[in-house]
Amino acid sequence: MAAQQQPVNGIPHWLSRLRSYLIWDPLIWLFTGVLGSLSLLSSFFDRNGKIQHSFARLWSRVILGTIGAPIHVEGLEKIDTSRPHVYVVNHLSALDIPVIYAKLPFQFRILAKRELFRYPFMGWHLTRSGQIPVDLENVRMSLRGLHRGIDALKNKMPIVVFPEGGRSQSGHLMEFMAGAFYLAIKAQVDVVPMALVGTYETLPMSTWHIKPRPLYLIVGDPISTEGMKVRDMESLASKARNVIADLYYSRSPLPDMRIQVSGHDLSV
């Protein structure tokens, strides 16, 4: 006999699912189509990307407000946001980007997989808004994208990177790729580790059923790259991953996978 599905925020599971499929999901697509189109139009006279970034923030706030997912930000006051940094954050859900846009109070660019730029509409918007493509399968193209990121940082534009390279299917942290840390070292800017908590439980991969709850964006202490060389990027990635893991598992309902049942620490 199948186990009975638990209510979602006091609402029967079947009713919560219908609410997502019949109300919230269509509204999100509507907001995306309308605001995305307006953003694309603005790109033809928005030279510095400020208007497009404002549309992205509005889109994010409308979506999160519609589903009733409050966001709590902790630790951002520790960061000098007037300076460019590489912000690295775990990736759990399609809601991660709205949370980032809604709560980071400055314009930034995202380092994204090149394949996303090939999709109609999404790719046009990524290109027109100045996001930076990285080809994970082509070293030469990847370096070209990374050097665009370095130029952006040197021109005082912060960069946001999901160093896992994609969304986690389990909710646990995956291994970090080195690209974000190459950027930070070459530009000699700080790495700011950030942890998103709650977006996986709200909207994991492979479903359109939204189960809202409080979301958290927790900002860790900046990690200086002063004096570091490219050969140090793996150790920098490991340090940033451990900081994010500490922030994430301190709030996540998931167990810390770095620790065995016996209590031995497996962190790298």
Salt bridges, closest charged atoms under 4 A:
GLU74 OE2 - ARG251 NH2 2.85
ASP96 OD2 - HIS91 ND1 2.74
GLU175 OE2 - ARG241 NH2 3.83
ASP221 OD1 - LYS78 NZ 3.25
ASP246 OD1 - ARG258 NH2 2.67
ASP256 OD2 - ARG258 NH2 2.82
